[in-house]
C-alpha cells in the first residue's frame, strides 16, 4: 500500500480542481485533502472543505459572512496571495495542485517548489508569463507535473527518455466548433456559436480560446518551457476526436503518443499518483477498439482559419515581453467578444496590434512580467474602444 499523500488544491471549485478532487474522493486511502482555495465562491468552497475534511481554506477576499461561516465549521480561512503562500509552505501538505487561472497563485507556486513540495500544475500564466522565474525553482525530476491533458501526454511519453533524444513535440487540438465552417462565414460567428466546444466542457474564456486556437498556441509556449525545448521543436496539429493528446518524435525517427478518452480525471490521476497509475478503467475501456473506430486523423492548422495560433507561436518564439502581453490582450479581447462589443475575427487583430505596438523593455523580474499582462490588457481596451468595443 502506497503512503497516503496529503493534498492541497488551489482552484478547487473550477473544472480542473473538481477533477482533481474527484480522484481524491475515489481513492481516500491514497489521498487526504488538507487545504482548499478558490477565488470568490465561498459557499462552494465551504461545501468542499466540509466534504473532504480540509482543515484550511483560502479565498481571494473573504467577506465577514464567509469568515463566520468557516469559523462555525471549524475551518481556518485564509485570504489572498499571502494565504495561498501559507498553504504552499505548510509542512503537513505533501502535494499541491494548482488548478486556478490568472497570476494570483504564482507566488504560492514558487513557495511550493522552494519548499520541495510535489506540484500538479494546470495554470498557464505560471509558465507562459512567469516561466523564467518558476522553472529554475524545480529541484528534481517530476517535481512539477502538468495536468493539462496535452502536457500530461507529453510528460508521460517522456518518462525515462533523455530530453536530448527529442526531435519534436506535437500537441493536438480538436479544432473547436469552426474546424469545418466555410471561411466566408467566420465573420458571422456569435458568442453562442463559439461556446459550443465539440469535446470538452470548460469555462467561457477557455472555450473561446479553444475556438480561436489561442489556447493551443499558449500550450505550445508552455511546452517549450516545461520540456526545455526550442520553439522550432514544438508544434500542434488538429485531431478532431481528441483521443491522442500529444505526440513525441525522437531522434531515431520513432514516435510515442498517448491515447485515451478525453477526461480530465485521467491526467489529474497521473499527476497525483506518479510514479504509479491508479485503476480508473473498466473492462470495456481495457478492450482494444475496432480499427475503424480509432480514426487517428490529423490535420494541419490552417493559418487563414486560425490566425491567432500563428500570432501566439510567434510570440513564443520572440519571448521577452510578448507572452505576458498576449495573455493580457487576449483576456480583454475575449471578454469584449463575449459581450458582443467586437466581432470574432477582431480577437486576432487586437492581439496582433498589441504585440506590434509595444516598444518597451523585456521583463527582468516576475513583477515586470505580471505588469506586462496589465499593459497588454490596457492596450487591448484602448483598441477595443477605438473600434467600438
ChimeraX attribute file (.defattr): number of C-alpha atoms within 10 A of each C-alpha:
attribute: neighborCount
match mode: 1-to-1
recipient: residues
	/A:1	5
	/A:2	9
	/A:3	8
	/A:4	13
	/A:5	20
	/A:6	18
	/A:7	24
	/A:8	28
	/A:9	27
	/A:10	29
	/A:11	25
	/A:12	28
	/A:13	23
	/A:14	18
	/A:15	16
	/A:16	26
	/A:17	24
	/A:18	19
	/A:19	21
	/A:20	27
	/A:21	26
	/A:22	14
	/A:23	20
	/A:24	22
	/A:25	16
	/A:26	12
	/A:27	15
	/A:28	13
	/A:29	13
	/A:30	18
	/A:31	21
	/A:32	20
	/A:33	25
	/A:34	24
	/A:35	29
	/A:36	30
	/A:37	33
	/A:38	26
	/A:39	21
	/A:40	16
	/A:41	16
	/A:42	24
	/A:43	12
	/A:44	12
	/A:45	22
	/A:46	23
	/A:47	13
	/A:48	20
	/A:49	23
	/A:50	14
	/A:51	11
	/A:52	18
	/A:53	15
	/A:54	20
	/A:55	16
	/A:56	20
	/A:57	28
	/A:58	28
	/A:59	25
	/A:60	19
	/A:61	15
	/A:62	18
	/A:63	13
	/A:64	8
	/A:65	10
	/A:66	18
	/A:67	17
	/A:68	14
	/A:69	16
	/A:70	21
	/A:71	12
	/A:72	10
	/A:73	13
	/A:74	14
	/A:75	20
	/A:76	15
	/A:77	22
	/A:78	20
	/A:79	20
	/A:80	17
	/A:81	19
	/A:82	16
	/A:83	19
	/A:84	28
	/A:85	19
	/A:86	16
	/A:87	27
	/A:88	31
	/A:89	21
	/A:90	16
	/A:91	11
	/A:92	14
	/A:93	20
	/A:94	21
	/A:95	24
	/A:96	29
	/A:97	32
	/A:98	27
	/A:99	28
	/A:100	25
	/A:101	17
	/A:102	13
	/A:103	16
	/A:104	18
	/A:105	25
	/A:106	25
	/A:107	17
	/A:108	22
	/A:109	28
	/A:110	21
	/A:111	21
	/A:112	27
	/A:113	23
	/A:114	16
	/A:115	16
	/A:116	17
	/A:117	22
	/A:118	23
	/A:119	26
	/A:120	27
	/A:121	25
	/A:122	25
	/A:123	24
	/A:124	22
	/A:125	23
	/A:126	25
	/A:127	24
	/A:128	26
	/A:129	30
	/A:130	22
	/A:131	21
	/A:132	18
	/A:133	16
	/A:134	20
	/A:135	17
	/A:136	11
	/A:137	18
	/A:138	18
	/A:139	14
	/A:140	10
	/A:141	8
	/A:142	16
	/A:143	17
	/A:144	22
	/A:145	24
	/A:146	28
	/A:147	29
	/A:148	20
	/A:149	25
	/A:150	25
	/A:151	27
	/A:152	23
	/A:153	25
	/A:154	24
	/A:155	23
	/A:156	21
	/A:157	18
	/A:158	19
	/A:159	12
	/A:160	7
	/A:161	12
	/A:162	9
	/A:163	13
	/A:164	10
	/A:165	13
	/A:166	19
	/A:167	18
	/A:168	18
	/A:169	25
	/A:170	21
	/A:171	26
	/A:172	24
	/A:173	25
	/A:174	26
	/A:175	25
	/A:176	23
	/A:177	19
	/A:178	21
	/A:179	16
	/A:180	9
	/A:181	11
	/A:182	9
	/A:183	11
	/A:184	8
	/A:185	9
	/A:186	14
	/A:187	11
	/A:188	11
	/A:189	15
	/A:190	14
	/A:191	17
	/A:192	10
	/A:193	13
	/A:194	20
	/A:195	22
	/A:196	17
	/A:197	18
	/A:198	15
	/A:199	15
	/A:200	15
	/A:201	13
	/A:202	15
	/A:203	11
	/A:204	17
	/A:205	15
	/A:206	18
	/A:207	21
	/A:208	27
	/A:209	23
	/A:210	23
	/A:211	26
	/A:212	26
	/A:213	25
	/A:214	27
	/A:215	22
	/A:216	27
	/A:217	26
	/A:218	24
	/A:219	25
	/A:220	27
	/A:221	29
	/A:222	25
	/A:223	27
	/A:224	23
	/A:225	19
	/A:226	19
	/A:227	16
	/A:228	12
	/A:229	19
	/A:230	14
	/A:231	20
	/A:232	12
	/A:233	16
	/A:234	22
	/A:235	21
	/A:236	21
	/A:237	20
	/A:238	20
	/A:239	22
	/A:240	20
	/A:241	20
	/A:242	23
	/A:243	19
	/A:244	25
	/A:245	25
	/A:246	27
	/A:247	25
	/A:248	25
	/A:249	18
	/A:250	19
	/A:251	12
	/A:252	9
	/A:253	9
	/A:254	9
	/A:255	15
	/A:256	16
	/A:257	18
	/A:258	18
	/A:259	15
	/A:260	15
	/A:261	12
	/A:262	16
	/A:263	14
	/A:264	18
	/A:265	20
	/A:266	22
	/A:267	26
	/A:268	29
	/A:269	24
	/A:270	21
	/A:271	28
	/A:272	27
	/A:273	16
	/A:274	14
	/A:275	10
	/A:276	11
	/A:277	12
	/A:278	16
	/A:279	8
	/A:280	11
	/A:281	9
	/A:282	8
	/A:283	6
	/A:284	8
	/A:285	11
	/A:286	8
	/A:287	8
	/A:288	9
	/A:289	10
	/A:290	7
	/A:291	8
	/A:292	7
	/A:293	8
	/A:294	13
	/A:295	11
	/A:296	14
	/A:297	13
	/A:298	16
	/A:299	14
	/A:300	9
	/A:301	20
	/A:302	13
	/A:303	11
	/A:304	9
	/A:305	19
	/A:306	19
	/A:307	19
	/A:308	27
	/A:309	24
	/A:310	18
	/A:311	19
	/A:312	28
	/A:313	23
	/A:314	17
	/A:315	22
	/A:316	25
	/A:317	15
	/A:318	12
	/A:319	17
	/A:320	17
	/A:321	24
	/A:322	26
	/A:323	28
	/A:324	27
	/A:325	28
	/A:326	30
	/A:327	25
	/A:328	24
	/A:329	29
	/A:330	26
	/A:331	20
	/A:332	22
	/A:333	27
	/A:334	27
	/A:335	16
	/A:336	21
	/A:337	21
	/A:338	20
	/A:339	12
	/A:340	13
	/A:341	16
	/A:342	20
	/A:343	20
	/A:344	24
	/A:345	18
	/A:346	17
	/A:347	26
	/A:348	22
	/A:349	16
	/A:350	26
	/A:351	28
	/A:352	20
	/A:353	14
	/A:354	24
	/A:355	22
	/A:356	10
	/A:357	9
	/A:358	15
	/A:359	9
	/A:360	8
	/A:361	10
	/A:362	13
	/A:363	20
	/A:364	12
	/A:365	12
	/A:366	17
	/A:367	10
	/A:368	17
	/A:369	25
	/A:370	22
	/A:371	16
	/A:372	27
	/A:373	24
	/A:374	17
	/A:375	19
	/A:376	26
	/A:377	24
	/A:378	17
	/A:379	22
	/A:380	29
	/A:381	20
	/A:382	14
	/A:383	19
	/A:384	20
	/A:385	13
	/A:386	9
	/A:387	12
	/A:388	9
	/A:389	16
